[in-house]
Amino acid sequence: MPTLVDTSDHPARDQADFWRHLISSAFGPFHVQPRLPGGFAARLSGRALGPVEAGDVYAPAHAVRRSARQIARDTRECYKLGLVLRGSCVLRQNGRRIVVGAGDVVFYDLTRPVEISFDAHHIFTVVIPHSAVPLPRERLAAFGGTLLGGRGRTGRLVSSFLGALAESGAEDAARNGAAADDPLGAAPDEIYAHHLGGALVELVTGAAGEWLGAPPSPSPEGAEMLRAIEDWIEARLHDPSLSPAAIAAAHHISVRQLYRVFAPTGTTVARYVRTRRLEHCRRELGDPFLGTQRIGAIANRWGLPDAAAFSRAFRAAYGQTPSDYRARTTGIRRDA
């Protein structure tokens, strides 16, 4: 379900503090500094699109900073895209300083320190969990603080896709009697919105992969074994006892050898298993046709029987609880 928050609903003296709280709740802890004293008239609307959270932001000039200490207090691991529709900003991350103008798309990592100085602006944003992008995090960390639109053919596709999402949202808002300048005033059909998010993740993965270049390739034998092990794991995700030791034993190799097989993927065996389980759970929670199934039953089906541990892992991966994700994606609230 869509959300809409407007600081004009608060007294002028409280607007900046309310915006600080709102931004930190939505994106993790941030230091926010308005450029001018007095009121801070800003608006944020948002909607879940499958694995991603889309937002539409109108705000006056201000600066934000996310420090290493603030990052350490946050369990969420996400990337963020920003399509500037009006205004501009200057972003610093990974030693880069880039000027982002109208029509530009910037990519940055919320698990790394970042500073942004905004003019008065209108920006369409997308937050993507690390776990949704199947690229090595260590390599993708170097991508933060980069303009996407001019980065090859796939980068231009990301820019066009975001622009189309923003434009179609504005048209839907106008048809539904909402403000015509609110791109998220009305979202695509809730049943199919998660497909749009999935398509965006695929495009971002392609653009980042194009920029990073191909990682070191495993040997043909190693690649063949990796595919066989991944297929074997996929067929047994429902088994809570699935572990690196069990996987290695089933393939007649040592655990150390198993780790070497997975090394070219940039992830560990345990993280791969957890990510696959969570991704299956996320897809089923975002499917309105499975809305009558209990969250616990879905998690148990994918080898995650501990409800509390599942909820913590899901929140760390996607920035929200399983019940909140289902409610925002499908409009269905079923906690148990």
C-alpha angles and dihedrals in degrees: 000000000000122000127206126188124178124186090208086079087071132064113274092246091058099042099091093048091048090051091051090053092046095050092046091050093049101040107014130266114337135167108231123194120182114218094220131041122244128040125006109209106193138147135202126188123179145179137182116245102187109281094002137065115224121201138182117210132192114179142149123245114304144133130240131195131187114196132198089252092054091047090053089059093054124080094193118103110198146146121221133211124196125194109195109219096171133006126010144254141200115229128194123194135137090011091302126124113197132176111221116200137179110306094021124121118210126196123205140162120241091204091064128065113270138176125197129182112198132197115206101300155169112216133175109214136191126193116202124188115237089234091062094061111073096210128106107273092215091060096038090054087073089059094067115113096033134132110234103192096072095039103102131292096307092050090055089051090055090052092049093047093051090047091051091050091052093045095047090048091054090051091050090049091052092049091051094050095254125129108296091221094059107094092192097044088112123012131210116280105304091230093061102030093097090062090060090053091049091051091051092051090052091052093048090048090052093048093048092045091050091052095045096045125219116321120233106292122234119234115274089253092049093047091050092050091047092054091047093050093046090052090048091050093047091056091052104041088115090067110093090200093062105128139155089260092052092046092049093047092050090055095042095242134113123260088247090055089048090055090051091052090055096042095094090057092063093232139086126251093247092048091049091053092046093047093050092049093048092047092054090048091048092052093050093046088052093051110094090199088067093048094115092060118096118245091234091055091052093049092046091051089059097048099268105114097157103089096196094047091047092051092050093047092047092049091048091051101041106020097243141063120270092249093049091048092052092047094048093044102041106011089241119129114197113143105176 
